[in-house]
Structures are given as structure tokens and as C-alpha cells.
Amino acid sequence: ERFLYINAREVATKNPLVTLYLGASDCLEMEVSNLASLADGTWGPCNPSVSNWSLVTGDGRKTVYARFKTQADPQNPTDVVSANIVLDTQAQLTAFTHDGGGRVIGAGGILRFQLTGEPNGFAKAAIATYDSDITLYDDGTRGDALKGDGVYQRDYTITRVDDIVNANVTGYLTDALGNNASLSAAAKVTITVPPLVTNVQIVADLLNQSATVSWRTDEPSTGVV
């Protein structure tokens, strides 16, 4: 019996250094390689695991090969066994847009985001210093059109009272393996929220036919009556 598997049988990894688990019944020696021919392999003592084995450079499907010499037949190597794993070191983020360019968005306004990348990740948007943690969705809810298609969307409602002009907007994607990517939208965003007016008071002076009006706002402002 012979076996070889990579990283406890993981399907994919973001680390090009992996751990191999391998062996054969009555193993005397083993040879391991990234080549199917094992042309660059070296015979050595049997070891149930090999740490920090380096996969072939570049993202994609990788295969590792091994063969063994056993006590039953020490002169003739066994047939080759192999194991596969996908090396994925980059999150795939292809586009990020919003519909806020060329307009001023006020309180209650909707800003729609769309980030296109790989599915099964986590996506968010950041509007400069206004809001740096706007979760985008790929679950068919909250403005997302289709679940699990790798297109993360959201209809974001402006609620905060901060004003911001020509702000940069950036999309971020973390894929299922923890790789990160970011992309800035071409259009900028301007958000203007009117001040909140409270404590309005009117003091009438009938003798002089005048009135004094006062109020409070939640931010510096000007007022005309």
C-alpha cells in the first residue's frame, strides 16, 4: 500500500510551502519530486511527512509525485503515486464601481456599489474617511441580484451627518483562502447632509413690530430667515 497527500488533503492553499504526508508498506527509501518523471528526485530514508515542500511557482493546479523502495523488493521502485492541490496566492478582483459619480448625495440617498471578483469571499467598500467598513453582499439580499456569482453588491443608505466632497471610494475583497485585493473606483463621491435644526424659539416684540428667532444645529452652519 502506498499513499501521498498534501496538507491534510486540502483542496487549495495560498502558501507555496506545503506539508507532504506519504509512505508505503515496509518502506526502505522514498523519492519525491514536482516532476512526473521524478528526474530531479533523490532517494532518501522513508519519512511519514515532509515539511516546507516547495510547490512549482505560479498559481494553479500543482501535482507532487513520489515512489518508494520496499523491503519486499528493494531493487525495484514502486509505481509512482501523486497528489494534487491548487495554489492560489491572489484574490481575483476585476471591477469595482458605484453610481455616485456626478451627483450630490444627501441624507436618505442611496449609493449603489458593485464589486466583481471570485465567489465565496468577503467584500467591502470604503468612502475615504466617511465610512471605511461598508459590507457588500453576494447572497441575493440587500441589493445583490444573484447569490454566489462573485458579484458583490449593496444599496447603501446615507445616514450620517458628515459632509465629504470628491471622496475616493475603494473596494476590497478577501477570498476564501485569505488573499486580499483592492481597487479604487474611477468616480468620486460627494455627500452633503443638511444640519439638524432643533430648539427653535421665536420671541415677538409687538411694540417694535419685530421678532427674534433662534435655533440650534448639530454642526456649524449659516441661516437666513
N, C-alpha and C positions, 0 to 999 in steps of 0.2 A: 504494500500500500504506500502510495506517495501522495504528498499534498503540498500546496503552496497557496497562500493567500496574503493579502496586503491590508494593513491597518484594520485588523479585526473584521475583514470583509466589507469595509466601507465601499460605497459606490463611487464617491468623489472626495477630493481633498484639495485644499488651497496651498498645501505645503509640499514642495517637491522632494522633501526628505521624508521617507516613509519607513515603517517597520514591516519586515517580511517575517511570516511565520511559515516554516517549511520542515519537511522531514520525510523519511522513508523507513520502512521496517528493516531492522538490522543495518542501519546506515553506517558506513565507514567514512565516506567522503562525500562532499557536495560541491557543485559548481553553479554559480548564479550569474546571470547576465541580462542586460536590456536588449540583447540581440537574439533572434530566434536561432541563429546558428551557434550561439554561445562562443563565438570566435574569440572574444576578449575575456572569456571566463578563466578562472583559476581554481584548481582543485584545492580544497581545504577541509579541515575537520568538520564533521556534522555539528550543527548548532541549531537549536529549535527556533531561534529568532535572530534576525539581523537588523540592528537599529541604524537609523540615518542612511538608509539606502537611497541614493540619488536617482530620481526618475529622469528620463530624457527631457531636455529643455523644451519649453513651449507648451501652451495649453492644449488639451485634447486627451484622447484615449491613450493610455500607456499600458504596455504589457511587459511583465518581468518573467523570465524563463529560468528553470532550474532542472538539474538532473543529478543522479546520485550513483554511488558505488556501494554495493551491499556486501555483507559477509557471505551471502549465498553465491554471489558471482562477482568477486572483487575486480576482475579483469575487464568486465563489460559494463559500461554505464547503462543505467535505466533509460527508458524513453523520457523525453522532455515533458515536464509539466509547466503550466503557465497560469498567470493570474492577471486580471485587468483592473485598472482604476482610472477615473477621469481626473486629470489635473486641471483645476480651474483657479487661476490666480487673479482674475479681473472680473469685476461686476460689469455687466453689459447694459449701459445706459446710452440710448441712441438719440433721444429727443426730450426736450422739456420746454413747455410753453404755458402761457396764461393769456387771458383775454382782457387784461387791464391796461394794455398799451393805448396811448392816445386818448384817454379819458380820465376824468377825476372821479374817484370813488368816495362816496360819502357813507355816513352811518346807515347800516342796514343794507348796503350794497353787496352784491355777490361778485366774488372774484373766482373764476374757474381755472383750476390747474390741471395739467395733463403731463405725466411723465411716462415715457415709453422705454421699457427695458426688459429684463428677463423676469419671468413669473416666480412666485414663491419667495419674494424678498420683502423688504421693508422700505417704503419710500416716504419722503417728507419734502416740504418746501420751506424756504426761509425768505422773509421780506426784510432785508437789511436788519436794522435794529428794532423794527416794529414787532415781528413775531418770527422767531427762529425755529419753531417746532410745530409746523402745520402738517399733521399726518395725512398722507394720501392713501387711497384705498383701491384694492383690486379684488373686492369681494361682492361686487354688484350692488353696493349700497352707497349712500351719501354722495351721489353724483357719479359713481362709477357705473359705466354702461354694461360691462360684461365681466363676470367673475373669472379670475385665473388666466387672463390673456396677456399679462405682462404690461398692461396699460393701466397706470395708477392715476386716479382722478379724484377731484373733490370740488364741490361748490362751497366756497369759504365765505362766511358772512362777516362783514366788517362790524365790529362792536366796540373796540377800544377807542379811547378819545385822543389818541396820539395822532398828530399830523406828520406826514412824511411826503417829501417831494422827490420825484425821479429816483426812487429807490431801486437798487439792484435786487433781483429775485433769483434764487438759486434752488435747483432741485438736487436731492441726494438719494442714492439708492444703496442699500446694503443687501447683498444677495444671500442665498440660503447658507453659504459657506462662510459668510462674514467678510467678504470682499466689499470694498466701498468705492463708489464713483460719484462724481458731482458734475453738474452742468448748469451754467448761467443762462437764463432766458435772454433773448435779444431785446425784448421790450422792458422798459422800466415801469414802475408803479407810483402813482400819486394818490395819496389818501388824505382827505380833508373831512374832519368831523366837526360840525358846529359846536360851540361851547354850550354846556348845560346851564341854563338860567334858572336860578332859584331865589327865594326870599324877595320877590318883587313887592315894593312898597310905594304907595302914592300918598303924598301929603299935599292937600289942596290949601291954597291961600285965597279965599273968596274975596277978601278985601282988595287984594292986589291983582286978582284975576290971574293967578299963576298956580303952578303945581310943581312939586319936586318928586321925581321918580328915581328910585334906587333899586339895585338888584345885585346879586352875587353870581359869579360864574366859576366854573371849575378849572379855568385856565385864563391867562392874560388875554384881554380882548378889548375891542373898541365898541362903542354903542351910540346909536343915533335914535332920538325919539321924534 
